[in-house]
Each structure stands twice: as C-alpha cells, then as structure tokens.
Amino acid sequence: MPLTGTFERSLDDKHRLALPKPFRDQILSDTETTLYAAPGNDRCIALYSAKSFQELADRLTKLSSAQSDVRNYLRMFYSQAECLEPDKQGRIRLPARLVAFAGLESQTTLVGVRDHAEIWETTRWESLLASHADEFDSLTTAAMQALEKQ
C-alpha cells in the first residue's frame, strides 16, 4: 500500500518524533518493526520500512561505481543512513547528523511519498508546496510521460 498523507509533528530537544498512527500502520507491521532514516532529496529526511530500504539498496547496487558522482552519492547516502526502532509510544529518535542535514527545528511535517515518508522542516515544506502548486498540471504531465518511457 502506498504511503500517503501529511502530518505536522513537533521534534523534541532529543530529536524524538512521534510517528502518526496512520503512518505506523502503513510503514510498520507485526513482523517488520524497524525503519531506516536516510538523507532525502531537497534536504529532507527519507524514512523507509526495512523492506523498502532493502528494495532501494537492491536497485542502487545496479549503479556503476566507476562514476565519481555515483560513488559520492552512495557514500553520502549510506554513511548518513541509520536503522531506527520506534519506542513504545511510536516515537523515533532521529540522528543529529540527519536533523542538521534537513535543517529540522521544532516543527516538522511528515509526508507520504509512495514507498517512503519524508520529514521536512515545516516552513520549507510549505514553501515547496507554494512554489509548485501552480505547476501541478505540468508536473502530472511530466510524470505520465516518464511512465510511458518505461
């Protein structure tokens, strides 16, 4: 089931973030209780289920490490990624390096993006929405054209 929805959450001073119940229900299961946090595009934190993270890792192994850009991406991505275990209250503790990478402060927004969630600093998320709202139709066209090429 694709991850969907938008939820505002506070990040406490220990970098703990309460996952909304709908997200927990979608991304975790009785047998899969770990998550992976990693640097995401546009300076957010990407949050993956263990299964989705493994699927991504499998796709990334197909990249040629002969290219400098690919090597640097893999270094940055994997060195910053971390396995997380939600506590009994459904909170995760985000690594300080990822909090700094994403510029997170106290107010965050979690968004579902099909196979993963993204954690954004709320004002940056609102700015991204505002800057792309008028482009939704052209973004839809570009996405559909990309699908047709596959």
VENCOR-V58180 format. One record per residue. N is the residue number from 1. PHI is phi in whole degrees, 0 to 359 (NA if undefined). PSI is psi in whole degrees, -180 to 180 (999 if undefined). Layout:
BEGIN
n: <N	N>
phi: <PHI	PHI>
psi: <PSI	PSI>
END
This chain:
BEGIN
n: <1	2	3	4	5	6	7	8	9	10	11	12	13	14	15	16	17	18	19	20	21	22	23	24	25	26	27	28	29	30	31	32	33	34	35	36	37	38	39	40	41	42	43	44	45	46	47	48	49	50	51	52	53	54	55	56	57	58	59	60	61	62	63	64	65	66	67	68	69	70	71	72	73	74	75	76	77	78	79	80	81	82	83	84	85	86	87	88	89	90	91	92	93	94	95	96	97	98	99	100	101	102	103	104	105	106	107	108	109	110	111	112	113	114	115	116	117	118	119	120	121	122	123	124	125	126	127	128	129	130	131	132	133	134	135	136	137	138	139	140	141	142	143	144	145	146	147	148	149	150>
phi: <NA	292	285	220	105	225	222	266	218	264	258	276	290	261	65	268	226	280	281	298	306	302	291	302	295	276	261	245	215	298	260	240	245	258	235	238	255	211	296	251	293	62	65	246	254	268	238	242	291	301	296	295	294	295	298	296	301	297	292	292	294	280	286	279	281	285	270	302	298	293	302	294	299	299	299	294	293	289	290	265	290	209	281	235	238	298	278	296	271	79	261	242	255	280	297	303	296	283	300	294	304	273	64	288	241	280	259	235	231	259	231	275	225	63	261	204	250	236	248	240	290	304	293	291	296	298	295	298	300	297	286	248	302	287	264	305	297	290	294	299	299	296	293	293	295	296	297	295	283	282>
psi: <131	144	132	167	165	130	133	136	154	142	125	178	-12	12	31	141	126	123	131	145	-44	-37	-45	-43	-33	-37	-21	162	179	-32	-17	101	0	152	161	129	137	161	135	170	154	26	46	177	127	136	119	147	163	-40	-47	-37	-41	-41	-41	-45	-39	-40	-38	-27	-18	-11	146	117	5	-19	132	-43	-40	-47	-45	-40	-49	-40	-49	-42	-56	-33	-24	-19	149	142	134	147	116	145	-176	-24	4	22	149	150	114	139	141	-37	-35	-35	-44	-43	-45	-4	33	139	-140	-33	123	162	128	133	142	134	67	-84	1	169	158	142	120	150	128	-45	-32	-39	-46	-38	-42	-45	-47	-39	-21	-3	-43	-13	4	-44	-44	-33	-39	-45	-44	-40	-42	-38	-38	-39	-41	-28	-15	999>
END
